[in-house]
Each structure stands twice: as structure tokens, then as C-alpha cells.
């Protein structure tokens, strides 16, 4: 990407998140995570989400001297990063399993309970991850008001 494209991408992203808090982080992640449960389409959403996140991180890193030498993969070993990986992986795998069951014309109610349990697990992981992510952002940025209010 050219320098102007990188700056444009970073600016659009920063405008989208300028007033975000833990609730906004959770809603954003939950929309993505729950969308990943859709048979077959969820896999595509997961790939697109991962690619988009990588593009934004690279745009931010390219325009910030503090992040030049930091691998974008480092975000994956943060507590919230690990929680999101598990949640998204669970959703994508269920998407594949549901698609397979549709192809084989298996009875869909057979998977209903396990899918609902997995949706609950994903929501809990993403909610916990959003709270942790917001607290880390607040502490690293030195924000004065870091109360959790969901």
C-alpha cells in the first residue's frame, strides 16, 4: 500500500474507534464472532476479519515509530487476543461442522444444543476479552476513568 493509502486506512480506523469503550469492543467482536457460526459463510468472514485486522495493524505500525519493530503477531499472545482466537476458532469450526451436516443432509436439531452452548462460550469469552482489552488500553493510554460499566 502507498503512504497515502496507509494514512487513509489508519485515519478511518481511528475515527471508527475514537469513542469506543469495552461495550463497543464487545459488540464489534460479538458481531464478528456470531457471524462466524453461519455455515460456510462464517469461514469467509473469519478470513476477511483476520485480513482486515492485519491491514489495520500494519497501517498503524507503519505510521507509528513506537510500533515499527513490534510483530503484529504479538497481539495474539495478549490475554484478550488468546480469548478472541479461541472464540473465533470455536465459531469457525462449528460453521464448518454445520455446513458438513447440511451437505450430508443430517438432522440439524442434532447439533442445536451443542451450537447453543458454543455460542454461549463464545459470548462469554468475547465479553471477558473486551473488558480485559479495554482495561489494557485504558492503562497503557493513561486514561483517568477506567471503571467497567456494562
Secondary structure, 3 states (H helix, E strand, C coil): CCHHHHHHHHHHHHHHHCCCCHHHHHHHHHHHHHHCCCCCHHHHHHHHHHHHHHHHHHHHHHCCHHHCCCCHHHHHHCHHHHHHHHHHHHHHHHHHHHHHHHHCCCCHHHHHHHHHHHHHHHHHHHHHHHHHHHHHHHHHHCCCCCCCCC
